[in-house]
Amino acid sequence: MGALANRPTTVQMAYLNDAVLWQAARSTLPPALRQRLELLHTRQQRAGLSFDEQAEAERLEQLYRDTLLVRAQAAVLLQQRGYDVTVAALKMNHEEIVAARRLWVEAGWHPPKE
C-alpha cells in the first residue's frame, strides 16, 4: 500500500501547502485495491467470506474510511483558505469517485442515515 502509508495524519494536514491539500482532497484508493474491495463485497453478499478474506475486507474498508477522512479534512482546510471545494472543483464525478460511491451504497454508508 506504499504511497498510502506515507499519507499525513489529519493533524499534520494543517501545515501542508495548498497543492498537496488539493492532491489529498482528490485522493482515492488505488484501482487495484478498490477492485479488490468491490470483489470482496460481492463475494460476501453471495457466498460469504473466509476468515482471511474477512480480515482483508476489514483492512481495506478501514483504509477506505481513512481515505475519506483525509479527503474531507483537506476539503475543510482548502475551504478555510478561501478555495471553492464544490463537487466540480474536487472532481468528485470522476470515474473512480462514482465507483467509490457505489461501494458506499453496497456497504450501507450512503446515503447517510439521519
C-alpha positions in Angstrom: 0.0 0.0 0.0 3.1 2.1 -0.4 2.1 5.7 -1.1 -1.0 5.4 1.1 1.2 4.5 4.1 3.1 7.9 3.7 -0.1 10.0 3.9 -0.1 12.7 6.5 -2.4 12.4 9.6 -5.3 14.8 9.8 -3.4 16.8 12.5 -0.4 17.3 10.2 -2.5 18.4 7.3 -2.9 21.9 8.6 0.7 22.5 7.8 0.6 21.3 4.2 0.7 23.7 1.2 -2.4 24.2 -1.0 -1.1 21.9 -3.8 -0.7 19.0 -1.5 -4.1 19.6 0.1 -5.7 19.6 -3.4 -4.0 16.2 -4.0 -5.3 14.9 -0.7 -8.8 16.3 -1.4 -8.9 14.4 -4.7 -7.3 11.2 -3.5 -8.9 7.8 -3.9 -8.0 4.2 -3.3 -5.7 2.8 -6.0 -7.8 1.0 -8.6 -6.4 -2.5 -7.7 -7.4 -2.0 -4.0 -10.8 -0.6 -5.0 -11.5 -3.5 -7.3 -10.4 -6.0 -4.6 -12.7 -4.4 -2.1 -15.6 -4.5 -4.6 -14.9 -8.2 -5.3 -14.9 -9.0 -1.6 -18.2 -7.1 -1.0 -19.8 -9.0 -3.9 -18.4 -12.3 -2.7 -19.6 -11.5 0.9 -23.1 -10.9 -0.4 -23.3 -14.1 -2.5 -21.5 -16.7 -0.5 -19.7 -15.3 2.5 -16.0 -14.8 3.1 -13.3 -16.9 4.6 -11.7 -15.7 7.8 -8.7 -14.3 5.8 -10.9 -12.7 3.2 -13.0 -11.1 6.0 -9.8 -9.7 7.6 -8.7 -8.4 4.3 -12.0 -6.7 3.7 -11.9 -5.1 7.1 -8.4 -3.7 6.4 -9.5 -2.4 3.0 -12.7 -0.8 4.5 -10.5 0.9 7.2 -8.2 2.2 4.5 -11.2 3.4 2.5 -12.6 5.2 5.6 -9.2 6.8 6.3 -9.1 8.0 2.7 -12.5 9.6 3.1 -11.3 11.3 6.3 -8.2 12.7 4.7 -10.3 13.9 1.7 -12.8 15.6 4.0 -10.1 17.2 6.2 -8.3 18.5 3.1 -11.5 20.0 1.7 -12.2 21.7 5.0 -8.8 23.2 5.1 -9.0 24.4 1.5 -12.4 25.9 2.1 -10.9 27.8 5.2 -8.2 29.1 2.9 -10.9 30.5 0.6 -11.0 27.9 -2.2 -14.1 26.6 -3.9 -14.5 23.0 -2.8 -17.6 22.1 -4.7 -18.1 18.7 -6.4 -16.8 20.1 -9.6 -13.7 21.6 -8.0 -13.0 18.4 -6.2 -13.6 16.4 -9.4 -16.0 14.1 -7.5 -17.8 12.8 -10.5 -14.6 11.2 -11.8 -15.0 7.6 -12.7 -13.1 6.5 -9.6 -15.3 8.5 -7.3 -18.5 7.2 -8.9 -17.2 3.7 -8.3 -16.4 4.6 -4.8 -20.0 5.9 -4.2 -21.3 2.6 -5.4 -19.2 0.8 -2.8 -20.6 3.2 -0.1 -24.1 2.2 -1.1 -23.2 -1.5 -1.0 -21.6 -1.1 2.4 -24.6 0.8 3.7 -22.6 4.1 4.2 -24.6 6.1 1.7 -27.0 7.8 1.8 -26.3 8.9 5.3 -28.7 7.9 8.0 -30.2 10.7 10.0 
